[in-house]
């Protein structure tokens, strides 16, 4: 256990400097503030004769070197809920800071703009409830699951993001990060044994299949990688990135959780069957794993499809106003459908791959000491 934690800390120690180097590129970070007062002012004929409203917001800065200062900030309300940020007294906000003189010597050298509502408190409380439920229900395994979740998030934010932004191949970087995540998660939850090792191998091979499928579908369907507004923002900041590679990476990451779940379920089942009857052959263990895998396939594929449908419900609703032929050929729709299908195909491949690997490894394990965290 100690050696494994040291290994995780070592990996984290390698990736933190990369993220820190990226953060150094920020000339001025965003700051937080609280709305002290709000006044309204009509702005006529701003857009095609429509009357708009401007909020003159008095904001007190609550963080950074300008903490304690107050500024009046204009906040336009155009009637478009996608862009409007209606504010009222007491709201906590995120402030975008820009230098207006090329240097920052005092508060007068910067301009503040309302970036968005400060929502992290709600997110922290929600995450706290999730972590508490995870530990109460899962007990020791819940703790290890929590550690694996934090490790996966750290790998994505502190390793994958810097690698891609520094020009490394997005697909190769994603596969490496997913492999590390699989190793950490499965060994933490299942312990060091043939069962966990076979699940990791099944997950890794399935990830590679998912990566190849993603690249093939992107090429054949001529997907652009610009399926959402956030991609355009990213292009504005980093036009040199490989957006088709980033799209393939997102497909691989989206399938990772379901692949780990499938491989662990099959490997655990084969291990339990073998412990019950050690006279079973590799073929019999494989058959048992396939029988369980067939039951898993329906729910896992359905889960993945529903995740994409749920995240793209607005697109689904849009189909009622568009000819179906045109709808399914939209770049964004084709991207979502391709992601769901490639992930589901990877799950289908994961079942026989993990079943044969687990049957062979568990059957042929020697009398040796296996380290289990539990």
Residue pairs with C-beta under 8 A, 6 or more apart in sequence:
1 373
4 187
4 188
4 192
8 147
8 151
8 184
11 155
11 159
11 180
12 151
12 154
12 158
14 159
15 154
15 155
15 158
15 159
15 162
16 158
18 158
18 159
18 162
18 163
18 166
19 157
19 158
19 161
19 162
21 162
22 161
22 162
22 165
27 99
28 97
28 98
28 99
28 104
28 110
29 64
29 97
30 94
30 95
30 96
30 97
30 115
31 61
31 62
31 63
31 64
31 66
31 67
31 94
31 95
31 97
31 112
32 61
32 62
32 63
32 92
32 93
32 94
32 95
32 118
33 59
33 60
33 61
33 62
33 63
33 92
33 93
33 94
33 95
33 112
34 59
34 60
34 62
34 90
34 91
34 92
34 93
35 57
35 58
35 59
35 87
35 88
35 89
35 90
35 91
35 92
35 93
36 58
36 59
36 60
36 70
36 89
37 57
37 58
37 89
38 55
38 56
38 57
38 58
38 87
38 88
38 89
39 55
39 56
40 53
40 54
40 55
40 56
41 53
41 54
41 55
41 56
42 51
42 52
42 53
42 54
43 51
43 52
43 53
43 54
43 76
44 51
44 52
45 51
46 52
46 76
46 78
47 78
50 79
52 76
52 77
52 78
52 79
53 76
53 77
54 74
54 75
54 76
54 77
55 74
55 75
55 76
55 77
55 86
55 87
56 72
56 73
56 74
56 75
57 72
57 73
57 74
57 75
57 87
57 114
58 70
58 71
58 72
59 70
59 71
59 72
59 73
59 93
59 95
59 112
59 114
60 68
60 69
60 70
61 67
61 68
61 69
61 70
61 71
61 95
61 112
62 92
64 97
66 97
66 107
66 110
69 107
71 107
71 112
73 95
73 112
73 113
73 114
75 85
75 87
75 114
76 84
77 84
77 86
78 84
85 93
85 114
85 116
85 117
87 93
87 114
87 117
91 117
91 118
92 117
92 118
92 121
93 114
93 115
93 116
93 117
93 118
94 114
94 115
94 116
94 117
94 118
95 112
95 113
95 114
95 115
96 112
96 113
96 114
96 115
97 110
97 111
97 112
98 110
98 111
98 113
99 109
99 110
99 111
100 109
100 110
100 111
101 109
103 109
104 110
131 146
134 142
134 145
134 146
135 142
135 143
135 146
136 142
138 145
140 373
140 374
141 189
141 374
144 188
144 189
144 373
145 188
145 189
147 188
148 181
148 184
148 185
148 188
148 189
151 181
151 184
151 185
152 181
152 184
152 185
155 177
155 180
155 181
156 177
156 253
159 173
159 177
159 180
160 173
160 174
160 177
160 249
163 173
163 177
164 170
164 173
164 241
164 246
164 249
165 238
165 241
167 240
169 242
169 245
170 241
170 242
170 245
170 246
170 248
170 249
171 211
171 214
171 215
171 245
171 248
171 249
171 252
173 249
174 211
174 248
174 249
174 252
174 253
175 207
175 208
175 211
175 252
178 207
178 252
178 253
178 256
179 204
179 207
181 256
182 200
182 203
182 204
182 207
182 256
182 260
183 200
185 260
186 196
186 199
186 200
186 203
186 260
186 263
186 264
187 196
187 200
188 373
189 196
189 264
190 196
190 199
190 264
190 267
190 268
190 372
191 370
191 371
191 372
191 373
191 374
192 370
192 371
192 372
193 271
193 365
193 370
193 371
193 372
194 271
194 358
194 361
194 362
194 365
194 370
195 267
195 268
195 270
195 271
195 358
195 362
196 264
196 267
197 361
198 263
198 267
198 270
198 354
198 357
198 358
198 360
198 361
198 362
199 260
199 263
199 264
199 266
199 267
199 268
199 354
199 358
200 263
201 354
201 357
202 259
202 262
202 263
202 266
202 267
202 350
202 353
202 354
202 357
202 358
203 256
203 259
203 260
203 263
203 350
203 354
205 349
205 350
205 353
205 357
206 255
206 259
206 262
206 263
206 346
206 347
206 349
206 350
206 353
206 354
207 252
207 255
207 256
207 259
207 346
209 345
209 346
209 349
210 251
210 252
210 255
210 259
210 342
210 343
210 345
210 346
211 248
211 252
213 342
213 345
213 346
214 247
214 248
214 251
214 252
214 338
214 342
215 248
217 223
217 338
217 341
217 342
218 225
218 244
218 247
218 248
218 338
221 334
221 338
223 244
223 247
223 331
223 334
223 335
223 338
224 243
224 244
224 331
225 231
225 243
225 244
225 245
225 246
225 247
226 232
226 235
226 243
226 331
227 247
227 331
227 332
227 335
227 336
228 332
231 243
234 241
234 243
235 241
235 243
247 335
250 339
251 338
251 339
251 342
251 343
254 304
254 307
254 308
254 339
254 343
255 304
255 342
255 343
255 346
255 347
258 300
258 303
258 304
258 343
258 347
259 346
259 347
259 350
261 300
262 293
262 296
262 300
262 347
262 350
262 351
262 354
263 350
263 354
265 292
265 296
266 289
266 292
266 293
266 296
266 350
266 351
266 354
266 355
266 358
267 289
267 354
267 358
267 362
269 288
269 289
269 292
270 285
270 286
270 288
270 289
270 355
270 358
270 359
270 362
271 358
271 362
273 280
273 285
273 288
274 280
274 285
274 362
274 363
280 288
280 363
281 363
282 359
282 360
282 363
282 364
283 359
285 358
285 359
285 362
285 363
286 355
286 356
286 359
289 351
289 354
289 355
289 356
289 358
289 359
290 351
290 352
290 355
293 351
293 352
293 354
293 355
294 351
296 351
297 347
297 348
297 351
300 347
301 344
301 347
301 348
304 340
304 343
304 344
304 347
305 340
305 344
307 340
308 336
308 337
308 339
308 340
309 316
309 340
311 336
312 332
312 333
312 336
315 332
315 333
315 336
318 327
319 327
322 330
327 333
328 334
328 337
